[in-house]
């Protein structure tokens, strides 16, 4: 199972178009399919090309309440859900979500809170998971890194999300992210979002180079 994921699920379709209107998403799928150790996060109805099912993750729409969750027809072995838990406790909301998402090998949980107490509750839940398939997707901006550093996450698996950062900012945080115990990343626009003025070949080359930079950081 991989811990490196490239996300193309939530962004505006226009962001994937080159100046000549070529859509680079098929190229991104081919790139992930031919790059060992990487998986892809896609919309549930989007399809994942030649990427193997076990390396594909359905990125569900973010929710504020459990009742907003729409469970898709399952076409991937992993699923990702972002949630705002301001109405209930982190663990209580996650338990309710997991009841509605049975059978996935991995469930990536993306909390929008960034408090040590919340992270500790989620880490304890992940550690108790019988299947070992719960992975936290945590923001690593200044607030997020501070919360992760203060929380007692232990050995709970987690990956870093870019949370709107550009590549320069995100890449400069990778060493600290690794030091804090991240297993990998689940990242989208920080890798491909600022390449929009170039043609498809240049954009894909830049994406490939950034993927390799991430791999090298976690291999140190």
KEPA-717935 format. One record per residue (C-alpha): x, y, z. Coordinates in Angstrom, 1 decimal. Last residue first. Layout:
residues N
<rec xx="X" yy="Y" zz="Z"/>
...
This chain:
residues 220
<rec xx="16.3" yy="10.2" zz="3.6"/>
<rec xx="13.7" yy="8.2" zz="1.6"/>
<rec xx="10.9" yy="10.5" zz="2.6"/>
<rec xx="12.6" yy="13.5" zz="1.1"/>
<rec xx="13.6" yy="11.6" zz="-2.0"/>
<rec xx="10.0" yy="10.6" zz="-2.7"/>
<rec xx="8.7" yy="14.1" zz="-2.4"/>
<rec xx="11.4" yy="15.4" zz="-4.8"/>
<rec xx="10.4" yy="12.6" zz="-7.2"/>
<rec xx="6.8" yy="13.7" zz="-7.2"/>
<rec xx="8.0" yy="17.3" zz="-7.8"/>
<rec xx="10.0" yy="16.1" zz="-10.9"/>
<rec xx="7.0" yy="14.2" zz="-12.3"/>
<rec xx="4.7" yy="17.3" zz="-11.8"/>
<rec xx="7.2" yy="19.5" zz="-13.6"/>
<rec xx="7.5" yy="17.0" zz="-16.5"/>
<rec xx="3.7" yy="16.8" zz="-16.7"/>
<rec xx="3.4" yy="20.6" zz="-16.9"/>
<rec xx="6.1" yy="20.8" zz="-19.6"/>
<rec xx="4.5" yy="18.1" zz="-21.7"/>
<rec xx="1.0" yy="19.6" zz="-21.4"/>
<rec xx="1.9" yy="23.1" zz="-22.3"/>
<rec xx="2.7" yy="25.8" zz="-19.8"/>
<rec xx="0.6" yy="28.5" zz="-18.2"/>
<rec xx="-1.1" yy="26.2" zz="-15.8"/>
<rec xx="2.0" yy="24.9" zz="-13.9"/>
<rec xx="1.0" yy="26.5" zz="-10.5"/>
<rec xx="-1.6" yy="23.9" zz="-9.5"/>
<rec xx="0.3" yy="20.7" zz="-10.3"/>
<rec xx="2.2" yy="19.8" zz="-7.1"/>
<rec xx="0.8" yy="22.2" zz="-4.5"/>
<rec xx="-2.6" yy="21.7" zz="-6.3"/>
<rec xx="-2.9" yy="18.1" zz="-5.2"/>
<rec xx="-1.3" yy="16.4" zz="-2.3"/>
<rec xx="-1.8" yy="13.3" zz="-0.2"/>
<rec xx="1.6" yy="12.9" zz="1.4"/>
<rec xx="3.7" yy="10.3" zz="3.1"/>
<rec xx="4.2" yy="8.4" zz="6.4"/>
<rec xx="4.2" yy="11.5" zz="8.5"/>
<rec xx="6.1" yy="11.1" zz="11.8"/>
<rec xx="6.9" yy="14.7" zz="13.0"/>
<rec xx="10.4" yy="14.4" zz="11.4"/>
<rec xx="8.8" yy="13.7" zz="8.0"/>
<rec xx="6.6" yy="16.8" zz="8.2"/>
<rec xx="9.7" yy="18.8" zz="9.2"/>
<rec xx="11.6" yy="17.6" zz="6.2"/>
<rec xx="8.5" yy="18.2" zz="3.9"/>
<rec xx="8.0" yy="21.8" zz="5.1"/>
<rec xx="10.1" yy="23.5" zz="2.4"/>
<rec xx="8.2" yy="21.5" zz="-0.3"/>
<rec xx="4.9" yy="22.9" zz="0.9"/>
<rec xx="6.0" yy="26.6" zz="0.7"/>
<rec xx="7.7" yy="26.2" zz="-2.7"/>
<rec xx="4.9" yy="24.1" zz="-4.1"/>
<rec xx="2.0" yy="26.5" zz="-3.3"/>
<rec xx="-0.1" yy="26.0" zz="-0.2"/>
<rec xx="-3.9" yy="25.5" zz="-0.4"/>
<rec xx="-4.2" yy="22.8" zz="2.3"/>
<rec xx="-1.0" yy="20.9" zz="1.3"/>
<rec xx="-2.0" yy="17.7" zz="2.9"/>
<rec xx="0.4" yy="15.5" zz="4.9"/>
<rec xx="-0.1" yy="11.8" zz="5.6"/>
<rec xx="-0.9" yy="10.0" zz="8.8"/>
<rec xx="-0.5" yy="6.6" zz="10.4"/>
<rec xx="-1.0" yy="6.4" zz="14.2"/>
<rec xx="2.3" yy="5.5" zz="15.8"/>
<rec xx="2.1" yy="8.0" zz="18.7"/>
<rec xx="-0.2" yy="10.9" zz="18.0"/>
<rec xx="0.5" yy="12.7" zz="21.3"/>
<rec xx="-0.4" yy="16.2" zz="20.1"/>
<rec xx="1.9" yy="19.2" zz="20.6"/>
<rec xx="3.9" yy="18.7" zz="17.4"/>
<rec xx="0.8" yy="17.9" zz="15.4"/>
<rec xx="-0.9" yy="21.0" zz="16.7"/>
<rec xx="2.1" yy="23.2" zz="15.8"/>
<rec xx="2.4" yy="21.6" zz="12.3"/>
<rec xx="-1.3" yy="22.3" zz="11.7"/>
<rec xx="-1.2" yy="26.0" zz="12.8"/>
<rec xx="1.9" yy="26.7" zz="10.7"/>
<rec xx="0.5" yy="24.9" zz="7.6"/>
<rec xx="0.8" yy="21.1" zz="7.7"/>
<rec xx="-2.8" yy="20.0" zz="7.3"/>
<rec xx="-3.5" yy="16.4" zz="8.3"/>
<rec xx="-4.8" yy="13.4" zz="6.4"/>
<rec xx="-5.2" yy="10.7" zz="9.0"/>
<rec xx="-5.1" yy="7.1" zz="7.9"/>
<rec xx="-7.6" yy="4.4" zz="9.0"/>
<rec xx="-6.9" yy="1.0" zz="7.4"/>
<rec xx="-5.4" yy="-0.9" zz="10.3"/>
<rec xx="-8.1" yy="-3.5" zz="9.9"/>
<rec xx="-8.8" yy="-3.6" zz="13.6"/>
<rec xx="-8.7" yy="0.1" zz="14.1"/>
<rec xx="-7.6" yy="0.8" zz="17.6"/>
<rec xx="-4.6" yy="2.9" zz="16.4"/>
<rec xx="-6.8" yy="4.9" zz="14.1"/>
<rec xx="-9.2" yy="5.7" zz="17.0"/>
<rec xx="-6.3" yy="6.7" zz="19.2"/>
<rec xx="-5.0" yy="8.9" zz="16.4"/>
<rec xx="-8.4" yy="10.5" zz="16.0"/>
<rec xx="-8.7" yy="11.4" zz="19.6"/>
<rec xx="-5.1" yy="12.7" zz="19.7"/>
<rec xx="-5.8" yy="14.9" zz="16.7"/>
<rec xx="-8.9" yy="16.3" zz="18.2"/>
<rec xx="-7.1" yy="17.1" zz="21.5"/>
<rec xx="-4.1" yy="18.6" zz="19.7"/>
<rec xx="-6.3" yy="21.1" zz="17.9"/>
<rec xx="-6.3" yy="21.5" zz="14.1"/>
<rec xx="-9.9" yy="21.1" zz="13.1"/>
<rec xx="-10.7" yy="20.5" zz="9.4"/>
<rec xx="-10.4" yy="16.8" zz="9.8"/>
<rec xx="-9.3" yy="14.8" zz="6.7"/>
<rec xx="-9.9" yy="11.0" zz="7.3"/>
<rec xx="-8.4" yy="8.6" zz="4.8"/>
<rec xx="-10.2" yy="5.3" zz="4.8"/>
<rec xx="-8.2" yy="2.3" zz="3.7"/>
<rec xx="-9.2" yy="-1.2" zz="2.7"/>
<rec xx="-12.8" yy="-0.1" zz="2.1"/>
<rec xx="-15.5" yy="-2.6" zz="3.2"/>
<rec xx="-17.7" yy="-0.4" zz="5.3"/>
<rec xx="-18.2" yy="3.4" zz="4.6"/>
<rec xx="-21.5" yy="4.2" zz="6.5"/>
<rec xx="-20.3" yy="2.8" zz="9.8"/>
<rec xx="-17.0" yy="4.6" zz="9.3"/>
<rec xx="-18.8" yy="8.0" zz="9.1"/>
<rec xx="-20.6" yy="7.4" zz="12.4"/>
<rec xx="-17.3" yy="6.5" zz="14.1"/>
<rec xx="-15.7" yy="9.6" zz="12.6"/>
<rec xx="-18.4" yy="11.9" zz="13.9"/>
<rec xx="-18.0" yy="10.5" zz="17.5"/>
<rec xx="-14.2" yy="10.6" zz="17.3"/>
<rec xx="-14.1" yy="14.3" zz="16.3"/>
<rec xx="-16.7" yy="15.5" zz="18.8"/>
<rec xx="-19.9" yy="17.0" zz="17.5"/>
<rec xx="-21.1" yy="20.2" zz="15.9"/>
<rec xx="-17.8" yy="21.7" zz="14.9"/>
<rec xx="-16.6" yy="18.5" zz="13.3"/>
<rec xx="-15.8" yy="19.8" zz="9.8"/>
<rec xx="-15.2" yy="16.9" zz="7.5"/>
<rec xx="-13.0" yy="15.7" zz="4.7"/>
<rec xx="-13.5" yy="12.2" zz="3.3"/>
<rec xx="-11.1" yy="10.0" zz="1.5"/>
<rec xx="-11.8" yy="6.5" zz="0.2"/>
<rec xx="-9.6" yy="3.5" zz="-0.7"/>
<rec xx="-10.1" yy="0.2" zz="-2.5"/>
<rec xx="-11.6" yy="1.9" zz="-5.5"/>
<rec xx="-14.8" yy="1.4" zz="-7.7"/>
<rec xx="-17.4" yy="1.4" zz="-4.9"/>
<rec xx="-20.7" yy="3.0" zz="-5.9"/>
<rec xx="-20.7" yy="6.2" zz="-3.9"/>
<rec xx="-21.8" yy="6.9" zz="-0.4"/>
<rec xx="-23.2" yy="10.4" zz="-0.1"/>
<rec xx="-22.3" yy="11.9" zz="3.3"/>
<rec xx="-24.4" yy="15.0" zz="4.1"/>
<rec xx="-26.2" yy="13.1" zz="7.0"/>
<rec xx="-22.8" yy="12.8" zz="8.7"/>
<rec xx="-22.6" yy="16.6" zz="9.1"/>
<rec xx="-20.3" yy="19.3" zz="7.8"/>
<rec xx="-19.1" yy="17.5" zz="4.7"/>
<rec xx="-16.3" yy="17.5" zz="2.2"/>
<rec xx="-17.1" yy="15.9" zz="-1.2"/>
<rec xx="-15.7" yy="12.3" zz="-1.5"/>
<rec xx="-12.2" yy="11.6" zz="-2.9"/>
<rec xx="-12.3" yy="8.0" zz="-4.1"/>
<rec xx="-8.8" yy="6.5" zz="-3.8"/>
<rec xx="-6.9" yy="4.6" zz="-6.5"/>
<rec xx="-3.8" yy="2.5" zz="-5.9"/>
<rec xx="-5.6" yy="-0.7" zz="-5.0"/>
<rec xx="-7.8" yy="-0.3" zz="-8.1"/>
<rec xx="-4.7" yy="-0.2" zz="-10.3"/>
<rec xx="-4.1" yy="3.1" zz="-12.2"/>
<rec xx="-4.8" yy="2.5" zz="-15.9"/>
<rec xx="-7.5" yy="5.1" zz="-16.0"/>
<rec xx="-8.8" yy="6.1" zz="-12.6"/>
<rec xx="-12.5" yy="6.8" zz="-13.2"/>
<rec xx="-14.2" yy="10.1" zz="-12.6"/>
<rec xx="-17.5" yy="9.1" zz="-11.0"/>
<rec xx="-16.0" yy="8.8" zz="-7.4"/>
<rec xx="-13.9" yy="11.9" zz="-7.9"/>
<rec xx="-10.2" yy="11.0" zz="-8.0"/>
<rec xx="-7.3" yy="10.5" zz="-5.7"/>
<rec xx="-4.3" yy="8.8" zz="-7.4"/>
<rec xx="-1.7" yy="6.4" zz="-6.1"/>
<rec xx="2.1" yy="6.5" zz="-6.1"/>
<rec xx="4.8" yy="3.9" zz="-5.2"/>
<rec xx="5.9" yy="3.0" zz="-8.7"/>
<rec xx="5.4" yy="5.7" zz="-11.3"/>
<rec xx="3.7" yy="4.3" zz="-14.5"/>
<rec xx="0.1" yy="4.5" zz="-13.3"/>
<rec xx="0.8" yy="7.9" zz="-11.7"/>
<rec xx="2.0" yy="9.4" zz="-15.0"/>
<rec xx="-0.8" yy="7.8" zz="-17.0"/>
<rec xx="-3.3" yy="9.3" zz="-14.6"/>
<rec xx="-1.6" yy="12.7" zz="-14.8"/>
<rec xx="-1.7" yy="12.5" zz="-18.6"/>
<rec xx="-5.4" yy="11.7" zz="-18.6"/>
<rec xx="-5.8" yy="14.7" zz="-16.3"/>
<rec xx="-3.9" yy="17.1" zz="-18.6"/>
<rec xx="-6.9" yy="18.5" zz="-20.4"/>
<rec xx="-5.7" yy="20.3" zz="-23.6"/>
<rec xx="-7.4" yy="23.7" zz="-24.0"/>
<rec xx="-4.5" yy="25.2" zz="-26.0"/>
<rec xx="-3.5" yy="27.3" zz="-23.0"/>
<rec xx="-3.4" yy="24.1" zz="-20.9"/>
<rec xx="-6.4" yy="22.8" zz="-19.1"/>
<rec xx="-6.3" yy="21.1" zz="-15.7"/>
<rec xx="-7.2" yy="24.3" zz="-13.7"/>
<rec xx="-10.4" yy="24.6" zz="-15.8"/>
<rec xx="-11.9" yy="21.5" zz="-14.3"/>
<rec xx="-12.1" yy="23.2" zz="-10.9"/>
<rec xx="-10.3" yy="21.2" zz="-8.2"/>
<rec xx="-11.8" yy="18.6" zz="-5.9"/>
<rec xx="-10.6" yy="15.2" zz="-7.2"/>
<rec xx="-7.2" yy="15.6" zz="-8.8"/>
<rec xx="-5.1" yy="14.3" zz="-5.8"/>
<rec xx="-1.7" yy="12.7" zz="-6.1"/>
<rec xx="-1.1" yy="10.2" zz="-3.4"/>
<rec xx="2.1" yy="8.9" zz="-1.8"/>
<rec xx="1.6" yy="6.5" zz="1.2"/>
<rec xx="1.3" yy="3.4" zz="-0.9"/>
<rec xx="0.0" yy="0.0" zz="0.0"/>
